[in-house]
């Protein structure tokens, strides 16, 4: 037996992490130098953890034979001594895995050391402990997506006490003194005030560069105290931002409306901020928490220089403009990882053009519009215009709700679909004849321009947070005031009386019928029966219910044809007949009328003739 000061009994423990697949199945454990050994010996069996290795890597002086030797560099010396005293059966070389520093790549050891902790307060059964306060605070916090709440709650429920101290060469110090004999921290407000004053004047590095007497003052002997040189966990640094970013500024308020970061911050910034704020202020530092995914390339791979797949924002801005990049952000579902690449940016550019072209069309349509003399009240408008007003009111509510819920992807979808489906592909087409060919001051045209003016104001304000530069450009073109900016305004106030659910429900059915008829028109165009839509005449045979639905509607204008009529038949299904319209073509509006001579290529219809005469008289 090796008895040079080590002739004591050694306990034997059963461990489920030791097997007989290699070696004897008997393994030496060092509770001060490994987490599994510590848990087995100290936590399960109450063995005191010996102090064997110091911060300098030297074996403690009080240990027989090996005191003062380096735990790594003196391996051969230790082996020689053990061999000399008969403590070795054999010596050999074994290659095996060993822990190394990921920074310096030097070998490292586990070493048990005293640390500073923030207690989770589980001993407080009255609910005043830190864990209980934090969990209660999370119940009153909004999460986007909602699953983030369960994730953070689970982490807080299962986390141990927070190990606050780190043994690093640089960082924010833990400004504490403790008594050499008793180990008790020094609690003295005068000492705290001196530390705070020094930090405020010279920065926190003064803790490392100044003598302890500067902080202790004349009331304490520095020889009796140890000045802690540990630094705080870096998450303690970032977690304290709520204390100095919001609380000290008059133009801001605490707690924050929203904390937002990547999904990995549930274990990081969201977590540490919550514990700090609950521990010092009794509440969460935020009202809401938003998490987003990470940016990947088009194939879903992480970006790296070695793969050559890095997409630089600056390059996109230079090639496509900042608004395209912003549109990509809001059109992506940030709850998941976001993908970006040339093809994706190309699609965003197409989306952008649709929105921009809608704004351009509206700017042209309302050019010269005088709200004081031309505007039409909703009650006097045709039903189609009242439907557009309803859609504006409906969208305004949805966009505001999505804004409050940070659903930017939903906002983009609403705006894009409205521009593409409701306006460009439907309303603009249907009202093109009215806008370009009707008498300038006719009720229908003024109603159309009134609605387009409202739509333009709404659209510019809705896209302003997304397409900042485009919105400013459109607003300048609309107002002509270079001293004004859309970003100095909020969303347009949409009157509640624009809502008309009966009209909305009716036009859902009308648009569905129109889509069915447009398919028949397209088929007639493809087989050569007609050319464009204005060369067609449509006859419908429908039920009484369908006829009632279309009652009062200018069917030819709705279908963008020269003529359209509906007969009531004993049929449940809509029957559609498309033929070429007979007569001559108006050179101004391009509609075909039976009373116009076919051979006269300069013929003018009665409506256009009246408009031209009126213009000449003006």
C-alpha positions as CSV (number, residue, x, y, z in Angstrom):
1,X,0.0,0.0,0.0
2,X,1.2,3.6,-0.8
3,X,1.2,4.9,2.8
4,X,3.1,8.2,2.6
5,X,0.3,10.2,4.2
6,X,-2.4,8.5,2.2
7,X,-3.1,5.5,4.3
8,X,-6.8,6.3,4.9
9,X,-9.9,4.3,4.1
10,X,-11.4,4.9,0.6
11,X,-15.2,4.6,0.3
12,X,-16.7,2.5,-2.5
13,X,-19.7,3.9,-4.4
14,X,-22.0,2.5,-7.1
15,X,-22.1,4.7,-10.2
16,X,-24.3,4.1,-13.3
17,X,-21.8,5.9,-15.6
18,X,-19.1,3.4,-15.0
19,X,-19.1,0.1,-17.0
20,X,-16.9,-3.0,-17.4
21,X,-16.6,-2.6,-21.1
22,X,-13.2,-1.1,-20.6
23,X,-10.9,-1.8,-17.6
24,X,-12.0,-3.3,-14.4
25,X,-15.1,-1.4,-13.7
26,X,-13.4,0.3,-10.7
27,X,-12.7,4.0,-11.3
28,X,-11.0,6.5,-9.0
29,X,-13.2,9.6,-8.5
30,X,-12.1,13.1,-7.6
31,X,-15.1,15.1,-6.3
32,X,-13.2,18.3,-6.7
33,X,-12.3,17.7,-10.4
34,X,-15.3,16.6,-12.3
35,X,-19.1,17.2,-12.4
36,X,-20.1,13.5,-12.3
37,X,-17.6,12.7,-9.5
38,X,-18.9,15.8,-7.5
39,X,-22.5,14.7,-7.9
40,X,-21.8,11.2,-6.8
41,X,-19.5,11.8,-3.9
42,X,-20.7,15.1,-2.5
43,X,-24.3,15.5,-3.5
44,X,-25.4,11.8,-3.2
45,X,-23.1,10.6,-0.3
46,X,-22.1,13.8,1.5
47,X,-18.3,13.5,1.1
48,X,-16.5,16.8,1.7
49,X,-14.8,18.2,-1.4
50,X,-11.1,18.4,-0.7
51,X,-9.1,21.6,-1.6
52,X,-6.3,20.0,-3.7
53,X,-5.4,22.4,-6.6
54,X,-5.1,26.2,-6.4
55,X,-5.9,28.8,-9.0
56,X,-2.2,28.6,-10.2
57,X,-2.5,24.9,-11.0
58,X,-0.3,23.9,-8.1
59,X,-1.1,21.1,-5.8
60,X,-2.0,22.4,-2.3
61,X,1.1,22.7,0.0
62,X,-0.5,20.8,2.8
63,X,-0.7,17.6,0.8
64,X,2.1,15.1,1.5
65,X,4.9,14.6,-1.0
66,X,3.3,16.5,-3.9
67,X,2.5,19.9,-2.4
68,X,3.6,22.8,-4.6
69,X,3.9,20.6,-7.8
70,X,2.1,21.6,-10.9
71,X,-0.9,19.4,-11.7
72,X,0.0,19.0,-15.4
73,X,3.7,20.0,-15.9
74,X,5.0,17.8,-13.0
75,X,3.4,14.5,-14.1
76,X,6.8,12.8,-14.5
77,X,8.0,14.0,-11.0
78,X,4.8,12.6,-9.4
79,X,5.3,9.3,-11.2
80,X,8.9,9.1,-10.1
81,X,8.0,9.7,-6.4
82,X,5.2,7.2,-6.4
83,X,7.6,4.7,-8.0
84,X,10.2,5.4,-5.4
85,X,7.8,4.6,-2.6
86,X,6.4,1.5,-4.3
87,X,3.1,3.1,-5.2
88,X,3.1,2.1,-8.8
89,X,2.5,-1.3,-10.4
90,X,3.5,-0.1,-13.9
91,X,4.1,3.0,-16.0
92,X,3.0,3.4,-19.6
93,X,1.6,5.8,-22.3
94,X,-2.0,5.9,-23.2
95,X,-3.6,8.1,-25.9
96,X,-7.1,9.2,-24.9
97,X,-9.4,12.2,-25.3
98,X,-8.8,15.1,-22.9
99,X,-10.5,18.5,-22.3
100,X,-8.8,21.5,-24.0
101,X,-9.6,25.2,-24.0
102,X,-11.5,26.1,-27.2
103,X,-9.6,29.4,-27.3
104,X,-6.0,28.6,-26.5
105,X,-6.2,24.8,-27.3
106,X,-4.2,24.1,-24.1
107,X,-5.2,21.2,-21.9
108,X,-7.3,22.1,-18.9
109,X,-8.6,20.4,-15.8
110,X,-11.9,20.6,-13.9
111,X,-11.3,22.3,-10.6
112,X,-13.8,22.9,-7.8
113,X,-13.7,26.4,-6.5
114,X,-15.9,28.7,-4.4
115,X,-18.2,30.9,-6.5
116,X,-20.7,33.6,-6.1
117,X,-24.3,32.7,-6.7
118,X,-27.7,34.3,-7.1
119,X,-30.2,32.2,-5.1
120,X,-33.4,31.2,-6.9
121,X,-35.0,31.5,-3.4
122,X,-36.6,28.1,-3.2
123,X,-36.4,28.3,0.5
124,X,-39.1,31.0,0.5
125,X,-42.3,28.9,0.5
126,X,-44.4,32.1,0.6
127,X,-43.8,32.8,-3.1
128,X,-41.3,35.7,-2.6
129,X,-38.3,33.7,-3.9
130,X,-36.8,34.8,-7.2
131,X,-38.0,31.7,-9.1
132,X,-41.6,32.3,-8.0
133,X,-41.5,36.0,-8.8
134,X,-40.0,35.3,-12.2
135,X,-42.6,32.7,-13.0
136,X,-45.5,35.0,-12.0
137,X,-44.0,37.8,-14.1
138,X,-43.9,35.5,-17.2
139,X,-47.7,34.8,-16.8
140,X,-48.3,38.5,-17.5
141,X,-45.9,38.8,-20.4
142,X,-46.9,38.5,-24.0
143,X,-44.8,36.3,-26.3
144,X,-44.5,36.3,-30.1
145,X,-44.8,33.4,-30.9
146,X,-46.8,32.2,-27.9
147,X,-44.7,29.0,-27.7
148,X,-41.8,31.2,-26.4
149,X,-43.6,31.6,-23.0
150,X,-43.7,27.8,-22.3
151,X,-40.0,27.5,-23.3
152,X,-38.8,30.3,-20.9
153,X,-41.1,29.1,-18.1
154,X,-39.7,25.6,-18.4
155,X,-36.1,27.0,-18.2
156,X,-36.9,29.1,-15.1
157,X,-38.7,26.1,-13.4
158,X,-35.7,23.8,-13.9
159,X,-32.7,26.1,-13.6
160,X,-30.3,25.9,-10.6
161,X,-29.1,28.9,-8.7
162,X,-27.3,31.4,-10.9
163,X,-23.5,31.1,-10.8
164,X,-22.6,34.7,-11.1
165,X,-18.8,34.7,-10.9
166,X,-16.2,33.9,-13.6
167,X,-12.4,33.6,-13.3
168,X,-11.4,35.7,-16.3
169,X,-8.7,38.3,-17.0
170,X,-11.2,40.9,-18.2
171,X,-14.7,41.9,-17.5
172,X,-17.1,43.7,-15.1
173,X,-15.8,43.1,-11.5
174,X,-17.9,41.7,-8.6
175,X,-17.1,44.5,-6.1
176,X,-17.1,42.5,-2.9
177,X,-14.8,42.1,0.1
178,X,-15.1,39.1,2.5
179,X,-13.4,38.4,5.8
180,X,-10.5,36.0,5.6
181,X,-11.4,34.2,8.8
182,X,-15.2,34.0,8.7
183,X,-15.8,34.2,5.0
184,X,-18.6,36.7,5.6
185,X,-19.1,39.4,2.9
186,X,-18.6,43.0,4.1
187,X,-21.8,44.9,4.2
188,X,-21.2,48.6,4.8
189,X,-23.0,51.4,2.9
190,X,-20.0,53.7,3.3
191,X,-17.8,51.2,1.5
192,X,-20.4,50.7,-1.2
193,X,-20.6,54.5,-1.7
194,X,-16.9,54.7,-2.2
195,X,-16.9,51.9,-4.7
196,X,-19.9,53.5,-6.6
197,X,-18.1,56.9,-6.6
198,X,-14.9,55.5,-8.0
199,X,-16.7,53.5,-10.7
200,X,-18.6,56.6,-11.8
201,X,-15.5,58.7,-12.0
202,X,-12.9,56.3,-13.5
203,X,-14.8,53.2,-14.7
204,X,-15.1,49.7,-13.2
205,X,-11.4,48.8,-14.0
206,X,-10.5,50.9,-11.0
207,X,-11.5,47.9,-8.9
208,X,-8.5,46.0,-10.3
209,X,-6.0,48.9,-10.3
210,X,-6.6,50.6,-6.9
211,X,-5.5,49.3,-3.5
212,X,-8.2,47.8,-1.3
213,X,-7.7,50.5,1.3
214,X,-9.2,53.1,-1.1
215,X,-12.5,51.4,-0.8
216,X,-12.3,50.0,2.8
217,X,-11.4,53.4,4.3
218,X,-10.0,53.8,7.8
219,X,-12.7,51.6,9.4
220,X,-11.3,48.3,8.2
221,X,-7.9,46.7,8.0
222,X,-7.2,45.5,4.5
223,X,-5.1,42.6,5.9
224,X,-8.4,41.2,7.3
225,X,-10.2,41.1,4.0
226,X,-10.0,39.5,0.6
227,X,-10.9,41.6,-2.4
228,X,-12.8,39.5,-4.9
229,X,-11.1,39.6,-8.3
230,X,-13.8,37.5,-10.1
231,X,-15.8,39.1,-12.9
232,X,-19.5,38.8,-13.4
233,X,-21.1,36.5,-15.9
234,X,-21.4,38.4,-19.2
235,X,-25.1,37.7,-19.2
236,X,-25.3,39.7,-16.0
237,X,-23.9,42.7,-18.0
238,X,-26.4,42.4,-20.9
239,X,-29.3,41.5,-18.5
240,X,-28.9,44.9,-16.7
241,X,-29.6,47.0,-19.7
242,X,-33.2,47.7,-18.5
243,X,-31.8,49.6,-15.6
244,X,-29.9,52.2,-17.5
245,X,-31.4,52.3,-21.0
246,X,-35.0,53.0,-20.0
247,X,-35.2,54.2,-16.4
248,X,-32.9,57.2,-16.7
249,X,-34.4,58.7,-19.8
250,X,-37.4,61.0,-19.6
251,X,-38.5,60.2,-23.1
252,X,-38.8,56.5,-22.4
253,X,-40.6,54.3,-19.9
254,X,-40.0,51.1,-18.1
255,X,-40.7,48.2,-18.4
256,X,-40.0,48.0,-22.1
257,X,-42.8,47.4,-24.5
258,X,-40.8,44.7,-26.3
259,X,-37.6,42.7,-26.1
260,X,-36.7,41.1,-29.4
261,X,-33.8,38.8,-30.4
262,X,-33.1,35.4,-31.9
263,X,-34.7,32.3,-30.4
264,X,-31.4,31.3,-28.7
265,X,-31.9,34.2,-26.3
266,X,-34.4,32.3,-24.2
267,X,-31.4,31.0,-22.3
268,X,-29.5,34.3,-22.7
269,X,-30.6,37.9,-22.7
270,X,-34.4,37.3,-22.1
271,X,-33.4,34.9,-19.2
272,X,-30.8,37.0,-17.4
273,X,-32.8,40.3,-17.9
274,X,-35.9,38.6,-16.3
275,X,-34.0,37.3,-13.3
276,X,-32.2,40.6,-12.6
277,X,-35.3,42.7,-13.0
278,X,-37.5,40.4,-10.8
279,X,-34.7,40.2,-8.2
280,X,-34.3,44.0,-7.9
281,X,-37.7,45.4,-9.1
282,X,-40.1,42.6,-8.5
283,X,-41.3,42.6,-12.2
284,X,-40.2,41.6,-15.7
285,X,-38.3,44.2,-17.6
286,X,-40.5,43.8,-20.6
287,X,-44.2,43.7,-21.5
288,X,-43.6,41.4,-24.5
289,X,-40.9,39.2,-25.9
290,X,-40.5,38.5,-29.6
291,X,-38.2,35.9,-31.0
292,X,-37.1,35.3,-34.6
293,X,-35.3,32.7,-36.6
294,X,-31.9,32.9,-38.1
295,X,-31.0,34.0,-41.7
296,X,-30.0,31.1,-44.0
297,X,-29.2,30.9,-47.7
298,X,-31.7,29.8,-50.3
299,X,-30.9,26.1,-49.6
300,X,-31.5,26.5,-45.9
301,X,-27.8,26.4,-45.1
302,X,-26.0,28.5,-42.5
303,X,-24.0,31.3,-44.1
304,X,-20.2,31.0,-44.0
305,X,-17.3,32.4,-45.9
306,X,-16.0,28.9,-46.7
307,X,-19.2,28.0,-48.5
308,X,-19.3,31.4,-50.3
309,X,-23.0,31.8,-49.6
310,X,-22.9,34.9,-47.5
311,X,-25.5,37.5,-48.6
312,X,-24.4,41.0,-47.6
313,X,-27.2,43.5,-46.8
314,X,-25.1,46.3,-48.3
315,X,-24.9,44.5,-51.6
316,X,-28.7,44.1,-51.8
317,X,-29.2,47.8,-50.9
318,X,-26.7,48.9,-53.6
319,X,-28.3,46.7,-56.3
320,X,-32.0,46.8,-55.3
321,X,-32.5,49.5,-52.8
322,X,-33.1,49.4,-49.0
323,X,-36.9,49.1,-49.5
324,X,-36.4,45.7,-51.2
325,X,-34.4,44.4,-48.2
326,X,-37.1,45.8,-45.8
327,X,-39.8,44.1,-47.9
328,X,-38.0,40.8,-47.7
329,X,-37.9,41.1,-43.9
330,X,-41.6,41.8,-43.4
331,X,-42.7,39.3,-46.0
332,X,-40.8,36.5,-44.3
333,X,-42.3,34.5,-41.5
334,X,-39.7,35.4,-38.8
335,X,-41.1,32.8,-36.4
336,X,-39.0,30.3,-38.4
337,X,-35.5,30.6,-40.0
338,X,-35.4,33.1,-42.8
339,X,-34.0,32.3,-46.2
340,X,-32.4,34.8,-48.6
341,X,-30.7,34.6,-52.0
342,X,-30.9,36.0,-55.6
343,X,-34.1,34.2,-56.5
344,X,-35.8,35.2,-53.3
345,X,-34.8,38.8,-53.7
346,X,-36.0,38.7,-57.3
347,X,-39.5,37.6,-56.1
348,X,-39.5,40.4,-53.5
349,X,-38.6,42.9,-56.3
350,X,-41.7,41.6,-58.2
351,X,-43.9,42.1,-55.1
352,X,-42.4,45.6,-54.7
353,X,-43.2,46.5,-58.3
354,X,-46.9,45.6,-57.8
355,X,-47.2,47.8,-54.7
356,X,-45.2,50.6,-56.4
357,X,-47.2,50.5,-59.6
358,X,-50.5,50.6,-57.6
359,X,-49.2,53.8,-55.9
360,X,-48.2,55.2,-59.3
361,X,-51.6,54.5,-60.8
362,X,-53.4,56.1,-57.9
363,X,-51.2,59.2,-58.0
364,X,-52.1,59.6,-61.6
365,X,-55.8,58.9,-61.1
366,X,-56.1,61.6,-58.4
367,X,-53.9,64.2,-60.0
368,X,-55.6,67.6,-59.6
369,X,-58.3,66.1,-57.3
370,X,-59.9,68.9,-55.3
371,X,-61.4,67.4,-52.2
372,X,-63.4,70.5,-51.4
373,X,-65.3,70.5,-54.7
374,X,-65.1,67.0,-56.1
375,X,-65.4,64.7,-53.0
376,X,-68.5,62.5,-52.8
377,X,-70.1,61.3,-49.6
378,X,-70.4,57.5,-49.2
379,X,-74.2,57.6,-49.2
380,X,-74.2,59.2,-52.7
381,X,-71.6,56.7,-54.2
382,X,-72.3,53.7,-56.4
383,X,-72.2,50.5,-54.6
384,X,-68.9,49.4,-56.0
385,X,-67.2,52.5,-54.4
386,X,-68.9,51.7,-51.1
387,X,-67.5,48.2,-51.3
388,X,-63.9,49.7,-51.7
389,X,-64.5,51.9,-48.7
390,X,-65.6,48.9,-46.7
391,X,-62.4,47.1,-47.7
392,X,-60.3,50.0,-46.6
393,X,-62.0,50.1,-43.2
394,X,-61.7,46.3,-42.9
395,X,-58.0,46.3,-43.9
396,X,-57.3,49.3,-41.5
397,X,-58.6,47.3,-38.6
398,X,-56.7,44.1,-39.6
399,X,-53.4,46.0,-40.2
400,X,-53.7,47.8,-36.8
401,X,-54.3,44.5,-35.1
402,X,-51.4,42.8,-36.9
403,X,-49.2,45.8,-36.0
404,X,-50.0,45.4,-32.3
405,X,-49.3,41.7,-32.6
406,X,-46.0,42.3,-34.5
407,X,-47.4,40.2,-37.4
408,X,-45.5,42.0,-40.1
409,X,-45.8,39.0,-42.5
410,X,-49.6,39.3,-42.2
411,X,-49.5,43.0,-42.9
412,X,-47.5,42.5,-46.1
413,X,-49.9,39.8,-47.2
414,X,-52.9,42.0,-46.6
415,X,-51.4,45.0,-48.5
416,X,-50.0,42.9,-51.4
417,X,-53.3,41.0,-51.9
418,X,-55.3,44.3,-51.7
419,X,-53.1,46.0,-54.3
420,X,-52.9,42.9,-56.6
421,X,-56.4,41.3,-56.3
422,X,-58.8,44.0,-55.2
423,X,-57.4,47.1,-56.9
424,X,-55.2,46.2,-59.9
425,X,-57.0,43.1,-61.1
426,X,-60.5,44.3,-60.3
427,X,-61.4,47.8,-59.3
428,X,-58.9,49.6,-61.6
429,X,-60.0,47.5,-64.5
430,X,-63.7,48.0,-63.9
431,X,-63.5,51.7,-63.4
432,X,-60.9,52.5,-66.1
433,X,-63.7,53.5,-68.6
434,X,-65.4,55.7,-66.0
435,X,-62.1,57.4,-65.0
436,X,-60.8,58.0,-68.5
437,X,-64.0,58.5,-70.6
438,X,-66.9,59.8,-68.4
439,X,-67.6,63.5,-68.1
440,X,-65.1,65.1,-65.8
441,X,-67.6,66.1,-63.1
442,X,-70.0,63.2,-63.4
443,X,-71.0,61.7,-60.1
444,X,-69.6,58.3,-60.9
445,X,-66.2,59.7,-61.9
446,X,-66.0,62.0,-58.8
447,X,-67.0,59.0,-56.6
448,X,-64.3,56.9,-58.2
449,X,-61.6,59.6,-57.6
450,X,-62.8,60.2,-54.1
451,X,-62.4,56.5,-53.3
452,X,-59.0,56.4,-55.0
453,X,-57.9,59.4,-53.0
454,X,-58.9,57.6,-49.8
455,X,-57.1,54.4,-50.9
456,X,-53.9,56.3,-51.8
457,X,-53.7,58.0,-48.4
458,X,-54.4,54.7,-46.6
459,X,-51.8,52.7,-48.7
460,X,-49.1,55.3,-48.3
461,X,-49.5,55.3,-44.5
462,X,-49.8,51.5,-44.3
463,X,-46.6,50.9,-46.3
464,X,-44.6,53.7,-44.6
465,X,-43.1,51.6,-41.8
466,X,-42.1,49.0,-44.4
467,X,-41.2,50.8,-47.6
468,X,-39.8,54.0,-46.0
469,X,-38.3,55.6,-49.0
470,X,-41.1,54.7,-51.4
471,X,-43.7,56.0,-49.0
472,X,-41.9,59.3,-48.6
473,X,-41.5,59.6,-52.4
474,X,-45.2,58.9,-53.0
475,X,-46.2,61.3,-50.2
476,X,-44.1,64.1,-51.8
477,X,-45.7,63.4,-55.2
478,X,-49.2,63.5,-53.5
479,X,-48.8,66.6,-51.4
480,X,-46.1,68.5,-53.2
481,X,-44.8,69.7,-49.8
482,X,-41.1,69.1,-49.4
483,X,-41.2,70.2,-45.8
484,X,-43.6,67.4,-44.9
485,X,-43.0,63.6,-44.6
486,X,-45.4,60.7,-44.3
487,X,-43.2,59.6,-41.3
488,X,-44.5,62.7,-39.4
489,X,-48.0,61.2,-39.6
490,X,-49.8,58.1,-38.2
491,X,-52.2,55.8,-40.0
492,X,-55.0,57.6,-41.6
493,X,-58.2,57.8,-39.5
494,X,-60.7,55.6,-41.3
495,X,-64.4,56.4,-40.4
496,X,-66.4,53.6,-39.0
497,X,-69.3,54.4,-41.2
498,X,-67.3,53.2,-44.2
499,X,-68.2,49.7,-43.0
500,X,-71.1,48.1,-44.8
501,X,-71.2,44.3,-44.2
502,X,-74.3,43.8,-46.4
503,X,-72.5,45.4,-49.4
504,X,-69.4,43.4,-48.6
505,X,-71.2,40.1,-48.6
506,X,-73.0,41.0,-51.8
507,X,-69.8,41.8,-53.6
508,X,-68.2,38.6,-52.5
509,X,-70.9,36.8,-54.5
510,X,-70.8,39.2,-57.4
511,X,-67.0,38.8,-57.8
512,X,-67.4,35.1,-57.7
513,X,-70.0,35.2,-60.5
514,X,-67.7,37.6,-62.4
515,X,-64.8,35.2,-62.1
516,X,-66.9,32.5,-63.7
517,X,-68.0,34.7,-66.6
518,X,-64.4,35.9,-67.1
519,X,-63.4,32.3,-67.7
520,X,-65.9,32.1,-70.5
521,X,-64.7,35.3,-72.0
522,X,-61.1,34.1,-71.9
523,X,-62.2,30.8,-73.7
524,X,-64.0,32.9,-76.4
525,X,-60.8,35.0,-76.8
526,X,-58.7,31.9,-77.2
527,X,-60.9,30.3,-79.8
528,X,-61.1,33.5,-81.8
529,X,-64.7,34.3,-81.2
530,X,-63.7,37.7,-79.8
531,X,-60.6,39.9,-79.7
532,X,-60.4,42.0,-76.5
533,X,-63.2,42.1,-73.9
534,X,-64.7,45.3,-75.5
535,X,-65.4,43.4,-78.7
536,X,-67.7,41.1,-76.8
537,X,-71.3,40.9,-76.0
538,X,-72.4,38.7,-73.1
539,X,-75.8,37.1,-72.5
540,X,-76.5,35.4,-69.2
541,X,-79.3,33.0,-68.3
542,X,-79.7,32.8,-64.6
543,X,-82.0,32.1,-61.7
544,X,-84.1,34.8,-60.1
545,X,-81.7,34.9,-57.1
546,X,-78.8,35.6,-59.4
547,X,-80.8,38.2,-61.3
548,X,-81.7,39.9,-58.0
549,X,-78.0,39.8,-57.0
550,X,-77.0,41.7,-60.1
551,X,-79.9,44.1,-60.1
552,X,-78.8,47.7,-60.3
553,X,-75.3,46.7,-61.5
554,X,-74.0,48.0,-64.9
555,X,-73.1,44.5,-66.1
556,X,-71.2,45.6,-69.2
557,X,-68.9,47.8,-67.0
558,X,-68.5,45.0,-64.5
559,X,-67.4,42.6,-67.2
560,X,-65.5,45.3,-69.3
561,X,-67.5,44.3,-72.4
562,X,-69.5,46.5,-74.9
563,X,-72.8,44.9,-74.0
564,X,-74.2,42.5,-71.4
565,X,-77.7,41.3,-70.5
566,X,-79.3,38.8,-68.2
567,X,-82.4,36.7,-68.8
568,X,-84.2,34.8,-66.0
569,X,-84.4,31.1,-66.7
570,X,-85.6,28.0,-64.9
571,X,-82.0,26.9,-64.1
572,X,-79.9,26.6,-61.0
573,X,-76.7,26.9,-63.0
574,X,-75.5,30.1,-64.7
575,X,-75.5,29.8,-68.5
576,X,-73.1,32.1,-70.3
577,X,-73.2,33.0,-74.0
578,X,-70.3,35.1,-75.5
579,X,-70.4,36.5,-79.1
580,X,-68.8,39.3,-81.0
581,X,-70.6,42.6,-80.5
582,X,-72.2,44.0,-83.7
583,X,-71.7,47.5,-84.8
584,X,-69.0,50.1,-85.0
585,X,-66.2,50.9,-82.6
586,X,-66.0,54.2,-80.8
587,X,-62.5,55.6,-81.4
588,X,-62.4,57.2,-77.9
589,X,-63.7,54.5,-75.5
590,X,-63.3,51.5,-77.9
591,X,-66.7,50.2,-77.1
592,X,-68.8,48.7,-79.9
593,X,-72.3,50.1,-80.5
594,X,-74.9,48.9,-83.0
595,X,-75.8,52.5,-84.0
596,X,-72.2,53.3,-85.1
597,X,-71.2,52.5,-88.7
598,X,-68.7,49.8,-89.0
599,X,-66.8,51.5,-91.9
600,X,-66.2,54.7,-90.0
601,X,-63.0,54.3,-88.1
602,X,-63.4,57.8,-86.5
603,X,-66.9,57.2,-85.1
604,X,-67.7,58.6,-81.7
605,X,-70.4,57.1,-79.4
606,X,-73.0,59.4,-77.9
607,X,-71.5,59.4,-74.4
608,X,-68.1,60.4,-75.7
609,X,-69.6,63.0,-78.0
610,X,-71.3,64.7,-75.1
611,X,-68.1,64.7,-73.1
612,X,-66.1,66.2,-75.9
613,X,-68.7,68.9,-76.5
614,X,-68.7,69.7,-72.8
615,X,-64.9,70.0,-72.8
616,X,-64.9,72.3,-75.9
617,X,-67.4,74.6,-74.2
618,X,-65.3,74.8,-71.1
